């Protein structure tokens, strides 16, 4: 029996060392199975997807344009034109380049040349663009040469996400380590907790890699970044809860093995409920029509499951082997007093007990004040070039292109229509915002391809409006069966699908979380109140985020998916802290009364839940090191929202509301 006490934990630790070491190598390989091309994310029913499918009949190779813009103030010289002409021939030899069109001199001012280089979509467009840029490095003095277009944007996205494997993990790890050292004042315990998170990430990376490599799920750079942060944050949160209860038990229990088992049994239900809630919440993204959103659901669920597995197996095993030494140099001694009741959380509990109604009304008014600014949130979509928070060549190239050529040059809008109505469709497509329209001469299966070049940059709001007008005009041509596709149409369909997803998924998440809470707390009123507080907290977070994005950070807007992702993560993660609190409140209330249970639950869990919230907020804030607009916005929304949930909702609003409602909060269950 004594041998089993240390042998089982030892075997668990050895098993996780092997599994973590093997799986850890796949963390750096995830970018090999990720994609950042919007067109691959849309459902088959989207008009741009149907247009793309028909385009395949007109060309054996599907391509993305890389647009070379050569610019010289004072006019292009013959040497400039010769350089670009010669380079165009060399570019054709690059694997993945299917040709080159041009160079074409700007008719507007003669200060620029344009060269369109189609890049095959089946390989690695980012790598091909980097080779194109290398070939253009020896330009004549004074000639600025830039590569823009959709292929170049993908290349710059790949570069931006390149920091995921190293920088993001380094920042997140250092932040978590620093907070844990402050919380526990121990050099050893943070190392054990970080190992648990690293092993969980290795396991999650291995599973995600295998599934993405076999096309079971879709992985992109955003999902990859969120996976890293979610695993680190969740694993640390669960560890804090277990370690806190373990330290509590060591003051009352002589045997470290017994203390671990008591702590494990006490924390397993809330940790499992927390993990299950987040897993079910993120899996609601499977209802999305966008492959990028739908792919994030299982990716995040796998990450949470791995964090849960490591936290309830490796961590307790390591604690069992280390015992009180894990807390060195401040070891909890048998019979020593519990410091919680005499600390700050004892005083907060006393303040909440004195005036519960005033506190919950006051905090509700505060949250409503923040929520009042939600209408200022600009989440209708942004240009693809606005995704980058640092200067990149594709953006500079697009700006140069717009200065000298129609903005849609090289990335035209494509119309597929019945050949018999080609002329009528071409005339109808000549709406405001279209520079010129041309129909291809070849007819395939009675269908013809018509090219419309837009006057504005293809990823701009003006171009999206133009494509909307083009669709309305060509759809009105009788018998044409026209479809409008291209990069701008893809972006337009992506935004529309994101808005549809938001309206569908948010109610589903609320229903799922209500069901989990009702089963966990064996009550109906408590789950309703808890969800109401978290939704109010989310609304306040989005209102404050609108003010920060618009007036402090001067962001151009947000993708429609930002509020959706913010809601899924904040509601799922915010409910976590209420689960940690209310399960302890119910446990204590059964032994005494709801009032006493609420005050004792708040006192005992206050420190650990606050620490967990700070850790999770800090890890999500680490996403901001990746210079992508979407991730920076998610980083702020989740970090601020988690802190608001932890410090205001869970610390003041929920316990005050519970005290004011009293034992009726457990209705229809009967708790004293």
N, C-alpha and C positions, 0 to 999 in steps of 0.2 A: 504493500500500500504506500509506504514511504517512498519507494523507488518510483512508483507511478506518478507521485506528486511532482517530481522534477523531470522525469523522463518524457511525459506527454508534452509539457511546455517546451522542453529542449527539442523534441522532434518537430514541433510546430515552428519554432524559430528557424531550425535548419531547413525545413521545407520552404519557408518563405524566403530565406536567403537564396536558395536555388531558383525558385520561381521568379523572384524579383530581379536576380541577376540575368536570367534568360530573357524575361520580358522587357527589361530596361533597354536592351539594345534596339527594340522596336520603337522606342520613343522618338529616336532620331530618324526613323524611316517613314513616319506617317506622312511627311510631305510628298513622298514618292507615290502615294495612292490618293492624293487629294487633287481636287480640280477647282478652278476659280472662274470658270466660264459660265456666265448667266444662262446662255442658251441651253445648256445641258440640265438646267434646274427646272425648266418650265414643264407643265403637263402636256401630254400629247394633244389635248383639246385646244390649247392656246393657238391663236391665229398665226403668230409668228412661227410656232413649231410646225404647223401644217404647211406654211409657206416654205419653210426650210426643207421639209420632206419632199416637196415638189421640186425645189431647186436642184435636188440631187440628180434629177433626170436631165438637167441641162449641163451638168458638169460631173465628171467622174470623181473629181477631188473636191472635198469640202474645205474651204480655206477661211482664214481670218486675215484681214488686210493689215500689214505694217506699212505705214505711210512715212516716207522719208521726205523731210522738208529741209531744203538748203536755202539759206537766207543771207543776202549781202546788202547792207545799206549802200545806196548809190547805184545799184544795178548789178545784175548777174553778168559775169564776164564769160568770154568764150572758153577760158580755162576751166571755169566752174562747170559749165555745161559738159565739157569733155570729161572732166573728172567723174561726174555723176553718170554719164553714159558708159564709161569704162567700168565703173563700179557695178552698174546694173548687170553687166555680163558676168562679173565675178560672183555676184550674189546668187545668180541662177545655179551655181555649182554647189551651193550650201544645201546639204540634205534637209528636206522639209520645206524648202522654197520651191514653189511650183511655177515661177516665172517672174517677170517684172514689166510694168507698164510705165512708159515715160522715158526720160524726164519731160515734164511739161512746164513751160514758162508761165508765170503769172501774167494774165492779161490785164490785171488791175493796175500794176505798177512796175512790173519787170524786175522786181527785187528778190524774187524767190523762184525756186524750181520744186516741182513735186514729182515723186517717184513712188508708185504703188507696188508693193512687194507682197503677193499672196503667200501666206504661210499655212501649211497643211495642219488641220486640227487634230489629226490622229496621233501626232507625236508629242513633242514637248515645245509648244510655241514660245515659251519663255527662253529656252536655251537657243532656239533659232534666232530670236530677236537679238540676244546678246552677241551672237556671231555676226549678225548684220551690223550692229553698232561697232564691232571691232573693225570690220572692213571699211567703215566710214571715218576712222580716226585720222587718216592722213589727208584730210581735206586741205585745199589751198588756203594759205593764210588769209584771215579776214572773212572766210566763209563759215557760217554757223550751220552745222548739219545736225538735225534732231530726228529721232524716230518716234512717231506717234501712232495712233490708231488702236483698234481693239487688241491686236496681238501685242503691242508694246505695253498696253495697260496690264495685260496678264503678266508680262515679264516683270513689270514694276511691282505688281502685287506679290509675285513669288519672292522678290527681293525683300519686300516689307515683311512678309511672313517668315523670312529666313531667321528672324530673331527668336522664333518660338522655341526652337530646340535648346538654345543656350541662355540668351538674355532673360527671357520670361521666367524660366525655371530658376535661374540664379536669383533674380529679384524676389520672386515669390518665396523661395527657400530662406533667403536672408531675412525677409520681413517676418515670416512665421517664427524663425529661430529667435529673433530679437524679442518678439512679443512673449514667447514662451519663457525665455530667460527672465524677463521682467515679472511674469506671472508666478513662476515657481522658484525663482532665485536658485536654480540648480543647473549645472552645466550638462548633466547626464540625461535628465528627463527630456529636454528638447530634442536631443539626438535620437532617442527612442521614438518619439512622436514623428519626427521627420522621416526616420527610416520607414515607419508604418505608411506614411503618405507616399514615399518614393516607391515602395513595393507595390502599393495599390495602383500607382500610375503605370508601373511596368506591366502589371497584369492587364489593366485597361487598354494600354497601347497595343499589347499583343493581340487581344481579342478584336479591337477595332481594326488593326492592320489586316488581319486575316479576313474579316468580313468585308472590308472595303476592297481588298485585293480580289475578292471573288464576286464583287458587284452586288453584295447583299445590302449594303448601305452606301450612301454618298457622303464623302468627307470633303470639306473645304477648309481653308485657312482659319476662318472664323470659328468653325466647330472645333478645330484642333486647339486653338487658343483657349476656348471656353472649357474644353475637356481638361486641360492641364490645371487651370485655376480651380475648377469645380472639384476635382479629385483632391487637390491640396487643401482647399478650404473645408470640404466635407470631412475628410479623414482627420484633420486637426480638430474640428468641432466635436466629432464623436470621441476622439481621444481625450479631449478636455473633460467631457462628461464622465467617462470611465475613470480617468485618473483622479478627478475630484472625489468621486464616490469611494475609490480605493483609499485615498488619503484619509477620508472620513472614517472608513472601516478600520484602518490601522490604529486609530486612537482608541478603538473599542475591542479589537481582536488581536490576540497575541500572534497567531499563525498567519504568515503572509499568504499562504495558499488559501486558507479559509477566507481571509480578507478579500483576495482576488475573486473567489467564487461568489461571495456575498455581493461585491460591487458589480460583478458581471451579471448576476441574476437581476439585480435592481435596475441596471441601466440598459439591459438588452431590450426590454419592451419599448421604451421611448426611442432608443437609437434605431431599432427596427421600424418603428412607426414613422420616425423622421425620414429614414432612407426610403421606405415604401411610399411615403407621401411625395417625396421629390421625384422618385422613379415614375410613379403614375402621372405626376404633373407634367414632366418633360415628355413622357410618351404620348401625351395629348397632341404633341406636335406631329404625330403620325397622321392626323387628320388634315394636315396642310397639303395644298396642291403643289407647293414648291419643294423640289427634291432637296434643296439646301436646308430648309426648315425641317422637312420630314427626316432627313439624315441626322440632324442634331438630336432629335428625340432619343433614338437608341444609343447614339454616341454618349450623350450625357447620362442616360440610364446605366450604361455599362460602367461609366466612371463612378457613379454613386454606388453601384453594387460592389465594385472592387474596393472602394473606400470602406464600405460597411464590412466586407469580408476581412480586410486587414485589421480593422479596428476591433473586431470581436474575436479574432483568433491570434494573430501575431502579437498585438499589443498586450492583451492579458497574459499571454505566455511569457513575454519579456518581463512584465511586471512581477509575475510569479517567481521568476528566476532571480530578479534583482531585489525584490522586497523593499524594505525601508531605504536601502542604499540608493534606490532610484532618485530619492529626494535630497541626497547629500548636497550641501552640508547641513540643511535644516530638515532633519528626519522627524516624521511624526512619531511621538513616543506613546506607548500603551498607557492609557489613563490620562493623557494630557487633555486639557480643555479644548472644546471646539470653538474656534475663534469667530465663527460666522455671526452668532447672535449679538456679539458685542461690537462688531465692526460697522462699516457704513451701511451695509444692507439691513442690519437690525434697525438702524435709525430711519432708513427709508421706509421699511415696513411699518414702523411706528407712525411716521408722518402720513402714510396712506391710510392706516387704521383710524387716524384722528379725523380726517375729512375726506372720506372716499368719494362722495357725490361731487364735491367741489373739484376734486382732482380729475375725475373722469370727464366731467363737463368741460373743465379748462383745457385738458389735453385734446379733447374732441374739437373744440373751437380753434385751437392752434393748428391742428391737422386740416381742418376745413379752410383755414386761411391760406395754407399752402396749396390745397387743391383748387382754389379759386383761379390760379394762374395756368391751369391745364389748357385752356383754349389758346394760350400763346405758343404751345408746342407745335412746331412746324415739322410734321411727320408725313408729308406728302411725297417724299422722295427727293433725292439730290442727284446732280450730274455725276457720272462715273469719275470724272477728273477731280471732283470734290472729295472723293474717298480718301485721298492722300493728305496727311497733315504735314508732310515735309516735301520740299521741292523734288520732283521726279521728272525725268526726261519726257515721258509720254504727255504730261500736262503742258510742259513748256513747248513741246512740238505742236500740240493741238492749238495753243494760243498763237503760235507762228503761222500755222495753217489758216486760221480764221482771218489773220491780218492780210493775207494775200490771195486766198482762194475761197470759193464757197465752202462754208463750214462742213458740209457733208461730203466733200471730196474724198474719195477713197473708201468711204463707209456709206454707200448709198442705201436708200430704201428700195426694196425689191418688191415688185408687184407681179403676181402670177395670175393670169386670166385666160379665158378662152380666146383662141387666136382670131376668131371671127369678130370679136368686139375689141381687138387690140387698140385700134385708133380711137374709139370712143373712150376706152379706159385711160389711154395716154392723155387725151384732152381733159378728162375729168380730174386727173391727178395733178394738173397744173394749177394747184391752189396757191394761195398766199403762203410764202415760206419755202416754195420749191423753186430752185434755180433753173433747172431744165430737166426734161423727160425724154428718154430714148427707149425704143423697143428693140430687143435683140431680133436678128433676122431669122434665127432657127426656130422651128415649131416642133414640139415633142408631144405626141399623143393629144394633139389638138389644143395644146396649151402654149402660151408664149410668156416670155420673161420681159418685164418692163422695168427700167432703171430710172429712179427719181433721185436727183441730187438735191439735197436741202441746202438752204442758204446759211443756216445756223449749225453750230457744232452738233454732231449727232447725239451727244449725251446731254444736251442742254434742255431746260424746260421748254424753250421755244420750239426746239425740234420735236419734242414729245407732243406738243400741241399741234404742230404741223402734221405729224403722222396721224393724229386723231382726225384732222380734217381730210387728209388723203383717204383714210379708210371710209369715212362717211361718204365722200364723193364717189369712190369707185364701187362701193357696195350698192350705190343707187343705180349703176348702169345695168339695165335689164339683160339677163342671160349671160353676164360676164363671169359670174362665179369667182369674183376677184378675191385674192388673199394678199395681205400686205405684211411683209416681213423685213428682215434686216436688223442691224444692231439697235437702231432706235426703237423699232417695233418690239424687239425682245425686251428692252428696258421698260417700255410702256406696259407690256403684259406682265412683267415681273412685279411692277408696282401695284397693278390692279389685283394680281393674285395675292400679294401680301396683305392688301386691305381686306380682301375676302377672308383670308385665313384669320386675321385678327378678330373679325366679327364672329367667326365660328368657334374658334378655339378657346377664347376667354371664358364663355359660359360653360364649356365642357370642363375646363380646369376647375372652376368653382364647384360644379356638381361632384366631381371626383374627390376633391379634397373634403367636401362636406361629408361624403360617405365614409371616408377614412376616419375623420374625427368622430363621427357618430359612433362608429364601431369601437374606436379606442376608448372614448370617454363614457360610452354607454349612456349617451344623452343626446337630445336634439336641440335644446336651447343653447347650450354652451358652444357647440360647433357654429351655430348661426352667428352668435356674438363674436366669436373668434375670427371667423371669416370676414365679418363686417369691419372689425378693427384693422385687419391686414389690408383689405381693399381700400379703406380710408387712408391708411399709411401709404399705399401705392399711389393713390391719387395725389397726396401731398408731395410725394417724391417726384412725380412727373411734373407737378407745378413748379417746384423749386428747380428741377432740371431745365425746364423751359426758360426760366430766368437766367440760369447760369449759361446755358448754351447760346442764348440770344444776346445777352448783354455783357457777360464776362469773357467767354471763350470765342464769341463771334463766329459760331458755326453757321454754315449756310442753310442748314435744315437737318432732317433725319430721314432715314429709310422707314417705310411703313412697318418693317419688321422690328424696329427698335422698341416701340411700346409693347409689342407682343412678347418679345424675349424678356424685356424688363418685367412684364407682368408674370410670366411663367416662373422666372427665377425668384422674384421677390415674394410672390404669394407662396410658392412652395417652400422657399427658405425661411420666409417670415413665419410661416406656420410652424416650422421646426422649433423655434424658440418658445412659441406658445405650447407646443407639445411637451417640451422639456419642463416648462413651468407647470402646466395644468396636470400632467400625469403625477408629478410630485405633490401638487396640491390635493389631488384626489386621494393619493396614497395616505397623506397626512390627515385628510378630512375624515376618512373612514375610521381612523383611530380616535378622533376627537370631534370637531365640528368644522363646518366649511370655513367659518371665520378664522379659527385657529390654524386650520390646514393651509389657508391662503397666506397668512402671515408667515408661518413656518416655511412653506414652500418658497415664498419670495426670498426669505432670509437665506435659506440653504442653497438655492440655485442662482441667486443674484450674481455672485462673483464669477461662477463658471460660465453662465450664459453670456454675461457681458464680455468676458474674455473670448468666448467663441465668436461672438458678433464682431468684435474688433479684429480677430484673426481673419474671418471670412471677408470683412470689408477691405482689409489690407491686401488680401490675396487678389480679390477682384480689381482693386485699384491698380495692381501690378499690370493688368491688361493694357493700361495706358502707355506702357513702354513700346508697344507696337504701334507705329504711326499710321493707323487706319481709323477713319472717322467713326465707323460703326463700333469698333472695339473700345475706343475712347469714351463714347457715349454710354455703352453698356457698363463700362468700368465705373463711371460716375454714378449712374442710376442705381446699380446694385450696391455699391459701397455706401452711398448716402442712405439708400433705403434700408439696408441691413442695420446701419447704426441707428436710424430712426426707429425701426422695429425694436431693436435691443434696448435702447436707452429710454424711449418714451412709451411705446406701445406695451411691451412686455413688462417694463419696470413700473409703470404708473397706471396706464389706461386699463389694462386687463385685470390686474389685481384690485384696483379701485372699483371697477365694474362688478367684479365677482363679489366683493364685500357688500356692495349696495344691493345686488340682486339676491344674495344669500343662497341658501340651499336650493332655491328654485332653479338655480342655474343648471343643476344636474337633471332636470325634468326630462323624461318621465322616471328616471331612476330615483331612488330614495337614498340620499346621503345626509348625514346629520348636519 
